[in-house]
Amino acid sequence: MNSSASLTSWRTTVLGITTIIAAVAGLVQAMLDADPSTNPDMTVAAAAILSGLGLIFARDAKAKAYVEEPR
């Protein structure tokens, strides 16, 4: 019953995908810029892509509301 799908949040996965898309878009924009002096920063792109992968594969803790039992 404890599958990894039950421990992931769709919000975290979407944030990871969005992070990767933003990193790749920034990298492509810097590479295809008409200005030849613009250099894409591969270190920042790699860090953002790895962060996005970390968010995609993150296991989220299930939050349980604290309910006091009546005595």
C-alpha positions in Angstrom: 0.0 0.0 0.0 3.0 2.3 0.4 3.8 3.2 -3.1 6.0 6.1 -4.2 3.1 7.6 -6.1 1.2 8.1 -2.8 4.2 10.1 -1.4 4.5 12.6 -4.2 2.6 15.8 -4.6 1.4 17.0 -8.0 2.3 20.5 -7.0 5.9 19.6 -6.3 6.2 17.8 -9.6 4.7 20.7 -11.5 7.1 23.1 -9.8 10.0 20.8 -10.8 8.9 20.7 -14.4 8.4 24.5 -14.4 11.9 25.0 -13.0 13.5 22.9 -15.7 11.5 24.6 -18.4 12.6 28.0 -17.1 16.2 26.9 -17.0 16.2 25.6 -20.5 14.4 28.6 -21.8 16.9 31.0 -20.3 19.8 28.9 -21.7 18.3 28.8 -25.2 17.6 32.5 -25.0 21.2 33.3 -24.2 22.4 30.9 -26.9 20.2 32.3 -29.6 20.7 36.0 -28.7 21.8 38.2 -31.6 24.6 39.6 -29.4 27.8 37.5 -29.8 29.2 38.7 -26.5 26.3 37.0 -24.6 27.6 33.8 -23.0 25.1 31.3 -21.5 25.9 30.4 -17.9 26.0 26.6 -17.9 26.6 26.4 -14.1 23.3 28.2 -13.3 21.4 26.2 -15.9 22.8 22.9 -14.5 22.0 23.9 -10.9 18.4 24.8 -11.9 17.9 21.6 -13.9 19.2 19.5 -11.0 16.9 21.4 -8.6 14.0 20.7 -10.9 14.9 17.0 -11.0 15.1 17.0 -7.2 11.6 18.5 -7.0 10.2 16.0 -9.4 11.6 13.0 -7.5 10.9 14.5 -4.0 8.8 12.5 -1.6 6.5 14.7 0.3 5.4 14.0 3.8 1.7 13.5 4.3 0.3 16.2 6.6 -2.2 15.0 9.1 -4.4 17.4 11.1 -4.0 17.1 14.8 -7.3 16.0 16.3 -7.6 15.6 20.1 -9.6 12.6 21.1 -12.4 13.3 23.5 -12.0 11.7 27.0 
